[in-house]
């Protein structure tokens, strides 16, 4: 199967650059990326699930607004989750011809969009798959009460600095490589981070980092500071947290930024939860163990 790329204009004036694979007219799987990634991280999944023996789905991975060639509004407020939800809801309507996704699969910031979409517009999908992306209820709880999570999320306060993009781009993006490798000198780079993959990342980052940083600037879900109450000032009603869809949560248990405490109590918010912790995986499990992730999703889709 060949991956195609295209620009999809949405009715409300935003254009999303998309990657897709598989026959149009088949049930649709949609994949949402996080930061500092882009839609290309799903290429293995697009090809895997488009094959007839794996369901023969039409697979679509959009770049979120502000990433790659997607529209990049200048106002920080344009990156609030409600606007990203609007983007993906409109894209679903186009890709399914007004129907329903077989499933929405999301990682990291894509998961923030997916959790909200599943809560607000559950009719747009049959199933939900979340990969290392905290549910807003457990994330808010941990940001408010757990010093370990507050420390783990402190990087968010770096990403909201007005000079964050400039600093991230310095020295061949060395800070961004640290996010991916957990190594300041790069000597511990994981096997999946090949020169080919690095080139894909550089191309995305060179297109602009402001959209990704604006996701953090627009969100109050970050570690409180004396000059910024952030998460400490927020209370979310239970109605905004409930997810009634059948949901698979895959969690790499070695995630440094999003520790396993975030999946504690998840069943209080997710009515039909299948939880799959993976002990030997980090936040970048989609890169590290794509075959294992694909097999877990495939098994879930047959339920």
N, C-alpha and C positions, 0 to 999 in steps of 0.2 A: 504494500500500500504506500502511496505517495502522499506526503504532507503538503497541503496547499496553504498559501497565505493570501489574505485579502483584507481590505478595509470594509467594515460594515457600518454604514451610517444608521444612527438611531433616530427615532422621531423627534426627540427633544434636543437635537443639535449636536450630540456627542458622536464621534466616530471611534470605533474600537478596531484595532488591528488584531486579526485572528489567525490562528493556525488550526487546520482541520484535516481530518482523515476519515475515509470511509464513504459509503454510498449515501447520498442525500435521499431522504424519504424513509430511512431506517430509524429506529428509536435513537434518541439523542442522549449522549453523555456529555456533560460540560465540566471543564476543569478550570479552577481558579488558582492563580499563583499568589505568592507573597513577595516580601521584600528581603533582600535586594535582588530578587529573581525576576522572571518574566515568563511568558507563555511557553517558551521553548523547553522549559524544564519538564513539560508533560509529553514530549515527543515519543518516548517509549510507550506511554500509556495510550496515546492516540493510535499508534500503529498496532499495539497489542489488541485493544478492544475493537478495532475496526475489522479484524480478521474474522471470517465466518465461524471458525471454531471457538472463538471467544465472544460470540454474540453478534458479530457483524454490525456493530453500532456505528452511527455517524457521530464522530467525536470532535468536539470544538473546544479550543482553549483560547479565550480572549486575553489580550493584554489589558489590564485595568487602566482606567483613565490616568494619565500622567506617565505611563510606561511605554517604552519602545515608540511605535508610531501612532499610538492612540492619542486622542485629544488630550491636551494638557491645559486646562483652565488656569489662569494666573491667581485667582483668589484662593486663599487657604480654605475658606468655608466651603468651596466647591468639592473638597475632598472628605466631607463628612460622610459617614457610613450610609446615610439615607440616600445620598446621590449615587453612590456606587451600587446600592441595591436597585435603584431605578435603572441604572445602566444594564445590569445583568437581567433584570426582569424584562426589559425591552428586547434584549438580545435573545432571550429564551423564546419570546413570542415570535420573533423572526425565524429562528432556527427550527422551531417545532411547528411552524405555521399555525400558531395560536393554540398549540397543544401543551403537552407536559413532558418534561425531561424524564428519562428512565432514572437518572440520578444526577445529582450535583456533587462533584468531588472537589475538595478545597483544602489548601494548606496555608498555614501562617496567616497573612493578612487576607488572603482569599477566604479563609475560614471565618474571619470577622464578618465579611459580607454574607457568607453562606448561612451562618447562624441566624443573622437578622432576617434574611430572605425566607428561611424555613419557618421562622416565627410569624412573619407578617404575611407571606404569600405561599403557604404550604401547598396550595393546589398546583403550583408550577412544577412540582417534582414528585416522583413516586418515592424516592429514597434519597438519603443524605449520607455522604461520606466525608468525615473530617479527619485530617492528618495533622497532628501537632499544631492545633490552633485552639486556644482556650475559649470555652464557653463564657460569655460575658458575665454570667452570674458567679462562676467560680473564680474567674480572673479578678473581678471587682473585690470579692471576698479576700483573696490572697493579697492583692495590692493594699488593701486597707489594714490587714491584720497580721501578715506574715513578713517579718523582716527579711527572710531569705528571698522571697519573691520581690520585695522592694529593691533589694540589692541586685538581683538578677535582671530586673527591668530598668535599672538606672541608665542603661545605654539609650533609652528612649529620650531622656532629657538632653543627651548629646545631639540626637537627630533633630530636635526642634530648634537648635541654635540657628540664628540667621546665617551663619557662615558654615553650616554643616556640609552643604554640597561642595564647597571649595575644599574643606578639610578632607572629605571622603575621596576626592579626586586626586589628592596629593600622592606623589611617589607611586604612580601606577596603581592607584586605588588600594594602597596597602591596608587601610582600615577595613575596607569591604572584604578583602581576602581573609582578614582575621575573623570576620563574622563566619565565614565558610569553613575555615580551617581550625579555629580555636588556637591559633599559633601566631605569636607576634613576629617570628622570624621566617615563617613559611616552611620550616623544615619538617613540620608534621602534616603537610598537606595530604589529604586522603587520596586514595587511589583513583576515585572517580573524577577528581579535579584534574583532568588531562589538559594538555595545551589546547586541544580543540574546544573543550568546554570553557576554558578560560577565555578563548577568543569570542565565544558566544556571549559571555558575561560582559567583556569589555565593550562589545558592540552595543549592548543594551545600555550600559552605564554611560557611554559616550553620547547617547541620544538624549541624556538628561537625567539628573537625580532629584530634581525638585519635586516631581510628582510623588515619588516614594517618601521623601521627607515630609511632604505636606500631609500624608496620611497620619503621621504622628503629631504634627502640629495641630491638626483638626480634631484630634481625639483627646478627651480628658482621661482616658484609661491609661494612666502612667503613674509612676512613683511620685507621691506627694513630696514637695519641698517647702521650706519656710515661706518662700515667695510665691509658691504655686500650689494650691490645695489639691489640684488634679483629682485623682480618684477619691480622695477623702471627702470631697464635696458632693459625691454622686450617690444617689439611691435609685435603683432600678426596680420598678414594680414587677411582681411575679409574672404578670400577664405578658411582659416584654421578654421573658426568659424561657417561656414554655415552648418546647418543640415536641409535636405529636407524631412526626414522621418516623418511620423506621430509620434508625441512624446507626451507622458504624463509625466508631472512633478508633483510629489507629494511632498509637502513641509510642514514639521512640523514647525510652525511659532514661536515656543519657542526655536529654535535652538540657543544656545549661541555662538558657534564657527562660524556658517554660518547664519547670520541674514537675515531677509526677503528682505533686499535691494538687495540681489543677484538675486532675481527673477524679479526685475524691469528692463524693457527693454529686457527681454529674447526673446520676439517675434521679435526683430530685427535680431536675429540670427537663430531662429527656425521657419521654414516656416509654419508648420502645428502643432501648439502648443495647447495642452490641459493642463491648469494649475489648479491644485487642492491644494490650501492652506488649511491646517488643523490647526485651531487655538489652539487646546488643546494638541498638540504633540511637542516633542522635536526632536533632531537629531536622537534619538533611536526609532523612530516610528515603525520600523519593529518589534521590541520587544514589544513595548507598545500597539500597536493596529493592530496586524497581520490580524485579520478578516476584519477590515476596509480597510487596504491596499490591501488585496486580492480581495475584492469586487470591489474596484476602478480599479484594473488591469483587472479583469474579464470583467467589463463593457467596458473598453477601447479595449480589444482584439476583441470584437464583432463588432467594428466599421469598 
